Amino acid sequence: MEYGIKLEVVKLSEAKRGFILLPRRWVVERTFAWLSRFRRLVRDYERLDKTLKGLHFVAAVILMLAQVFRWEVPNRL
C-alpha cells in the first residue's frame, strides 16, 4: 500500500457472473473525463514526461479550485 492507495484486482470470470458493482472504478473514469476537457492533455504532444506530469497537476489544481470556489470551468480549456 504505497501512497495510501489500495489496489484491488477484479478477475474477469468473477465480473461476468451477473451484475457486480466494481469498487470505486467510476471515480477514476470520472477523473479522466474531467482531465480530458483540457485540450493539451487530450493528445500526447509533450516530449518530456515531466512536462506532461506538470500539466496534469495544473489541470487537477484548476478542477479542485473550481469545486472549492464553485467556479464554472469551461468545456474546453
N, C-alpha and C positions, 0 to 999 in steps of 0.2 A: 504494500500500500504506500506508494510514493506520492508525495504532494497531496496527501489526503484524498486520493482518488481510488475508488474500489472498482475494479473491472469485473464484470460478470459476462461470461460467455454462454450464450443460449444455443444449444445444438439444434441443427435443422430438424432432426427427427422428432425432437420434443415440441418444436414450434408447429409442426404440421398436424398434430392431433387436436383438431378443433381450434377454437379461439383461445389464445393465451396472450394476455397483456404482457408485452415485453417491458421490463422495468426501465422507466425514465428515458427511453430511446427518443421520445418526441422532443425532449429538452435539447438534445444535440441537434436534431434535424431543424428545430425552430431557430436555434442559434446560427446554424449555417445559412438558413434562409435570410435572416436579418443581415448577416455579414455580406451576403451576395448582392444586397442593394447598393453596395459601394462599387462603382464601375471598375476601379483599379484592382479589386480583388476577384472579379469575375473570371478574368483570364490570367495566365501566368506571364506577365510582362517583365517581371523583375529578374535580374541576373543573379543577385545575391540573396541567399535565404534570410540573411539578417534584415534586409530591406522589407521583404515580404512579412516577416515576423513583426517588424515595427509597424507596418501598415495595418496588420490585423489588430495589434494592440491599440492603435489610434482609433480604429473603427469601433472596437469594443468599448473604449472610453467614451466616445461620442454617443453610442447607444445607451450606455449606463447613465450618463449625464442627462440625456433626453428623458429617461424614465424618472430620474430623481426630480428634475425641474419641470416635468410634464411639457417638454418641448415637442413640437411636431417635426419629425425627421422627414425630409422629402423622399419621394420614391427612389430617385436616382441622385446620388451624390457624386 
